Amino acid sequence: MNLLLLRFLFIVGSTIVSYQVLAVHGSNLFGGLIGFCSAVLIIFLEIGMRKVSVRGLSSTVFGLILGLIMAKLVTDAFILTPVPQETMPIIRVSLTLIFCYLGMVLGLRGKDEFNIIIPYVRLRRQDQMQELTVVDTSVIIDGRILDIMKTKFLEGKIVIPKFVLKELQQIADSTDPIKRQRGRRGLEMLHTIQKEASQDINLHEEEFSDTPEVDAKLVKLAKLMDAKILTVDFNLNRVASLQGIKVLNINELANALKPVVFPGEMMQVKLIKEGKEHNQAIGYLEDGTMVVVEEGRKLLGQEIKVMVTSVLQTQAGRMIFTKIDR
């Protein structure tokens, strides 16, 4: 049912009920007006609560219940003391207000630590616990996630946070043409993933408004949900790993799948640009691996046969050092 239609029916129903209730006292028009105004006020209150998350509301209710219990226990203790009976109602109301307030504040401040609250209880057997993987903005823009999902290497449920969607939209709306193109590519890729991927994909609504950085939000969400993070961001990989979160880095997977070469092997490579050192030239294999050729600067633009002398594995990827085969 459409939300506007639901609000309209609520206003009409409230007006009719109030009209009929006060009709007994001869205040038909006044009763209908009271019902209409009350319904409009409640709808405005509902609109103002749109930014309240379910987890935050659950934490607040949990704190309220805890405050009521504490107030009851402390009030019962006061009954055992020689306090005048006339002041007990005041003490009871005061303690209830104080403990309910403190409980709600504590519950709201500690909402990230409440894993036992009803919306987050997983009612399934321990051996059937589903794996959760949270994706970040960079991995959606990168696009290789779709091919990985099609090969069934990723298991369980894919979680796309709402704040990642917002960041993608901001990049797509950027005045920088390169950023705008990357953002639009990410949105198109996300649409393709939802359409073609066979895995269960969920949109997570939690915003973490108290945390401005997207990477920090991802780490927080992964901790809360006991999930992995799928990324191509090296810095996020480091930060999340230091906090004990399992990270799946597509770049590391791609490097691991590159063919292994050994010193003495022969290969064909086209020299594209000059190297950093004197007389060096650089070419690339089909998988993007950089090949550095000694004494190859004079042969730029040509495809030549080279022999591998050494292989260097760096954080950015693999580099193969070669010399021209004479």
MIFIFI-969559 format. One line per field, with one value per residue (C-alpha): z, y, x; residue number from 1. Coordinates in steps of 0.1 Angstrom, whole numbers, m for minus. Example, Ala and Ser with C-alpha at 12.3 -4.5 7.8 and 13.67 -1.06 7.14 Angstrom:
% residues 2
pz: (78,71);
py: (m45,m11);
px: (123,137);
pos: (1,2);
//
This chain:
% residues 326
pz: (0,m9,21,11,8,43,58,41,54,89,89,76,102,130,120,118,151,170,153,165,200,207,190,222,239,209,197,162,143,172,176,139,140,171,153,121,140,161,130,112,143,146,109,113,143,121,94,119,130,96,106,137,130,141,161,178,187,200,222,236,244,260,282,291,303,323,338,349,366,384,395,409,428,443,452,470,490,500,513,539,553,577,549,554,532,519,501,486,454,448,453,431,402,406,406,377,356,366,359,327,314,323,309,276,273,281,256,229,235,235,206,186,214,217,197,217,207,190,154,154,170,144,150,132,142,149,120,96,103,70,59,55,32,33,0,m2,m28,m45,m52,m68,m91,m99,m114,m110,m82,m108,m124,m90,m79,m112,m105,m70,m52,m28,m4,18,17,1,22,5,32,25,31,3,m20,m9,m16,m50,m57,m45,m68,m97,m91,m89,m110,m118,m151,m141,m107,m123,m148,m120,m99,m128,m136,m100,m101,m134,m120,m89,m110,m131,m99,m85,m119,m128,m97,m82,m46,m19,m19,9,14,50,64,93,88,118,118,146,123,93,74,51,58,96,90,71,98,124,104,98,135,144,119,123,85,61,40,2,m11,m34,m11,4,33,43,41,66,90,90,94,124,141,136,106,78,45,10,m13,m51,m60,m38,m54,m89,m80,m66,m98,m121,m138,m120,m139,m130,m139,m172,m188,m222,m231,m257,m247,m265,m251,m245,m225,m210,m175,m145,m148,m176,m208,m193,m211,m198,m213,m199,m200,m208,m171,m164,m149,m155,m173,m170,m198,m194,m223,m241,m245,m280,m290,m278,m298,m308,m297,m286,m270,m234,m207,m171,m147,m114,m101,m74,m55,m42,m25,m58,m77,m94,m114,m137,m146,m179,m204,m242,m256,m279);
py: (0,35,55,86,65,50,85,97,67,73,110,101,73,95,123,99,82,115,129,99,98,135,134,121,154,174,185,169,195,201,164,159,188,174,140,156,178,149,127,154,159,122,121,150,131,100,120,134,99,88,91,69,35,3,m6,28,24,m11,0,29,5,m19,9,20,m15,m17,17,7,m25,m5,21,m6,m22,11,21,m12,m5,29,13,m6,27,50,74,92,75,109,114,78,87,116,94,67,91,108,75,62,93,94,57,56,86,71,37,52,73,44,22,48,55,18,7,m6,m31,m45,m77,m94,m70,m86,m73,m88,m122,m149,m177,m205,m234,m227,m249,m231,m196,m177,m160,m122,m101,m63,m46,m11,16,8,m28,m19,7,m19,m42,m75,m85,m95,m121,m134,m138,m157,m182,m190,m182,m159,m177,m165,m131,m99,m68,m34,m6,24,48,31,39,75,78,63,89,117,105,102,138,152,181,163,143,114,110,114,86,63,70,63,31,20,26,7,m21,m23,m25,m53,m72,m70,m82,m110,m123,m154,m146,m131,m94,m72,m34,m25,6,15,49,54,91,96,83,106,84,57,33,37,29,m2,m14,m7,m25,m55,m58,m55,m81,m104,m101,m100,m69,m72,m44,m33,m5,m11,13,m1,m36,m26,m8,m36,m64,m46,m46,m84,m82,m107,m89,m102,m81,m87,m73,m99,m126,m114,m113,m148,m161,m146,m172,m180,m173,m183,m169,m182,m184,m168,m145,m121,m85,m52,m23,6,33,42,29,49,37,43,24,5,0,m12,m36,m53,m89,m96,m98,m63,m75,m50,m63,m42,m48,m39,m21,m20,18,18,m8,11,2,m32,m67,m86,m118,m115,m137,m135,m125,m120,m115,m89,m91,m57,m44,m29,m61,m83,m69,m91,m80,m93,m88,m90,m125,m122);
px: (0,13,25,5,m27,m20,m16,m48,m68,m54,m65,m100,m104,m92,m116,m146,m138,m134,m166,m186,m171,m179,m212,m227,m218,m232,m198,m198,m178,m154,m148,m140,m116,m98,m95,m81,m56,m44,m39,m19,2,10,19,43,58,62,79,103,113,124,161,156,171,154,185,186,149,155,184,163,134,159,173,137,128,161,153,118,132,159,134,111,139,151,115,110,141,128,96,117,130,112,100,66,40,29,62,64,44,68,98,84,77,111,130,111,118,155,162,142,161,195,186,174,206,229,210,212,249,258,236,266,274,239,240,213,185,155,161,196,189,195,170,189,211,247,259,236,250,251,283,280,302,301,312,327,325,358,349,316,333,361,335,353,330,303,326,337,301,292,320,305,337,318,295,266,249,262,255,255,254,232,261,280,251,252,289,284,257,279,307,283,271,307,318,350,343,366,349,315,323,335,304,281,300,296,258,255,276,254,223,239,249,213,200,224,240,225,235,213,220,207,207,216,199,222,238,262,256,281,309,317,342,328,358,352,315,324,346,320,293,315,322,285,274,305,310,339,348,352,374,402,413,447,443,409,424,451,428,402,428,443,409,405,381,386,392,388,409,403,437,454,433,442,479,477,461,488,510,542,575,610,644,656,621,615,586,573,566,559,579,555,574,607,617,630,665,690,682,653,620,587,560,530,517,480,472,487,520,548,578,611,636,672,689,655,649,663,637,605,574,587,577,608,618,632,646,634,662,642,607,598,565,554,522,511,516,543,572,593,628,642,670,669,675,705);
pos: (1,2,3,4,5,6,7,8,9,10,11,12,13,14,15,16,17,18,19,20,21,22,23,24,25,26,27,28,29,30,31,32,33,34,35,36,37,38,39,40,41,42,43,44,45,46,47,48,49,50,51,52,53,54,55,56,57,58,59,60,61,62,63,64,65,66,67,68,69,70,71,72,73,74,75,76,77,78,79,80,81,82,83,84,85,86,87,88,89,90,91,92,93,94,95,96,97,98,99,100,101,102,103,104,105,106,107,108,109,110,111,112,113,114,115,116,117,118,119,120,121,122,123,124,125,126,127,128,129,130,131,132,133,134,135,136,137,138,139,140,141,142,143,144,145,146,147,148,149,150,151,152,153,154,155,156,157,158,159,160,161,162,163,164,165,166,167,168,169,170,171,172,173,174,175,176,177,178,179,180,181,182,183,184,185,186,187,188,189,190,191,192,193,194,195,196,197,198,199,200,201,202,203,204,205,206,207,208,209,210,211,212,213,214,215,216,217,218,219,220,221,222,223,224,225,226,227,228,229,230,231,232,233,234,235,236,237,238,239,240,241,242,243,244,245,246,247,248,249,250,251,252,253,254,255,256,257,258,259,260,261,262,263,264,265,266,267,268,269,270,271,272,273,274,275,276,277,278,279,280,281,282,283,284,285,286,287,288,289,290,291,292,293,294,295,296,297,298,299,300,301,302,303,304,305,306,307,308,309,310,311,312,313,314,315,316,317,318,319,320,321,322,323,324,325,326);
//
